[in-house]
Amino acid sequence: MALLGDAPGAFAEARYVRTTAMKTRRVVDLIRGLPAKEALTVLKFAPQAASEQVYRVVESAIANAEHNERLDPDSLLVTQAFVDEGPTMKRFRPRAQGRAYRIRKRTCHITVVVESVAPTAKPKRAPKKASGGRSAATKGSAE
């Protein structure tokens, strides 16, 4: 899978983030397809704990596009955002009667791709033809 498409852009990645991939995907789904500045605003007010980590990755992707690729940060769009599972740390919790329960401390890798989208120019309309009132079809029917 190619990270960057035809449009100029940049990406950022956070690896071994200590949140589960499932919970982080809920946050990433909120920002996919949004303009980068709007995505930061959405993440700032999202109640999920993973939004803080995703916010940092989006900020980094914007900074990479601005400094490495010389792109205007206002023209950036979050084109791809995905979360992969990282390694799981296994720990044990002592329980009653000598038993031990396994605790899985999951990690994830967050990747965000931003691409520059040129502001779309409004298409020029063809000038309207000057009409002298009614069309030829309606002139004959009115008389």
Summary of the structure (lengths in Angstrom):
residues: 143
radius of gyration: 26.1
end to end distance: 68.8
largest distance: 103.8
contacts: 371
relative contact order: 0.23
helix: 35%
strand: 29%
